[in-house]
Amino acid sequence: MEKHYSKEDLTVIWKSDLCIHSGNCVRGLKAVFDPDRRPWIDMSAADKERIVEQVKKCPSGALSYKWAEDPTEIDQIEEMVEVTAIPNGPLQVNASCEVTLPDGEIVTKKNKTFFCRCGWSSNKPFCDGSHKKVGFQG
């Protein structure tokens, strides 16, 4: 289901079927995003720039926005990145990326990166082939 909420030339789109209920929107801008209120998005509760800033933090893509003069629905996507879940193996990211590790170290990966899905890699978050040894299915 898709709902649209507008304020002047800005429209926020909420796709409920994509929402993972991370709560980023509520924690970041409770005045606008309040799941206990109907409608749950109140566009009058903050300025447009602040709303857009918060929508960009939606991890699932359930929240997106568009400007009236720009017909594209998802302005915040600068470049589409292809991610493939390899059958019984890792996630393959087909792009260069920077990965921030739990200790804060930033690792730059070029062109392709393989992320562990099985949980057994000794090089997390990256794949080391352990999925083959443990018979990972997924």
N, C-alpha and C positions, 0 to 999 in steps of 0.2 A: 504494500500500500504506500502511496506517495502523497504527501501533503505539502502545500505551499504556504509560506508566511511572508508577507510583503511589508516593506516600509519604503515609501517613495520609489526610488529606482533600484532598490535591492530586494531580491526574493531569496529566502532560505528554503531549501527543499529538504524534507525529511523522508527517507525511505525506511519505513519501519522494518521491512524484511531484512535489511542489512545491519540493523542496529545490534551491537553486542553488549549494550548497556554498560560500557566502561565507566560512565559517569563523568568523563572529562568535561562535557558541556556544562553539566550541573555544577560541578566543583569550580569551574572556571568563571562562570557567569550565571549564577543562580537567579539573578533578577530577570533574565531572559528565558533561561531553560529551567523550568520547574515541573517535574513529572507529576506533582500532586495538583497542578492547576489545569483547567481546561479553558481554552486550548493551552497546551503545555509550553508553547513558545510565544513570548510576548515581545514583539519587535519594538515596541515603544519604550522598553525598559533600559535601553542603552543606545549609544550612538552606533551608526552603521559600521564604522571602522572597527570598533571593539567587537561587534557581532561577527564580522568577517574573520577577525583574528582568532576568535574562539572556534568558529566552524572549521577553520583550517586544522585544528588540533584533533578533529574527530578521527580516530584510528581505523574505523571500519568503512568510512565513506558514506555512512547513513545520512550525514548532514553535508550538504553542499550549498552553493550559492550561485546566483547569477545576477548580473547588472542588466538593467533594461536595455541599454545600448549594446550589450554583448549577448547575442543569442545562444552562446554555448552554455550548457548547464553547469559544467564543473570548471570554473575559472581557476581554481587552485592547483590543478594538475599542470605542471610546467612541462613535463616530459613523461610519457608512458613508459614504464619499466615492465618487461616481461618476466614473470616468475612461473616456473614449471615445477609441479610436484612430480618428481620422478617416481614411477611405480616401485614400491618397496625400497625406496631410497631417499635421498636428500631433496631439499628445495634448491632449485637452480635459479639464481638471479642472473639474468642476461644483461648486465650493465656494470659499469664501474661504480663502486660505492665505497663509502667510508663506514666502517663498523666500529661503534663504541663498545668496548668490552666492559664487563662488570667492574674492573679496577680503574676504569676511566681511560685506558690506553685506546688510541684511535688507530685502526688498521685500515689502510687503503688497499682495496682489491680492484684489479683491472679486468675489464671485459666480462668475466663470469665468476660467480662465487657459489659455493655449494654449502648450504646450511644443514646441520644435523636435524633429522626428524625423529630418530629412534631413541635418542637420549643416551646412547652408549659411547659416543665419540669421546676420545681422550683429548680432543682439540676443540671443545665446544667454544663458540657456537658453530664452528665449522665441521664439516663431515670428514671423517678419516677412514670411511669404509666399514666401520664396525657393524653397520646394518646387515651386511652380508653374513658376518659371523654369528649374529644373534637371531637371524631369520626374521628380521623386521618385515611386517606386512602393513601396508598402508598406502 
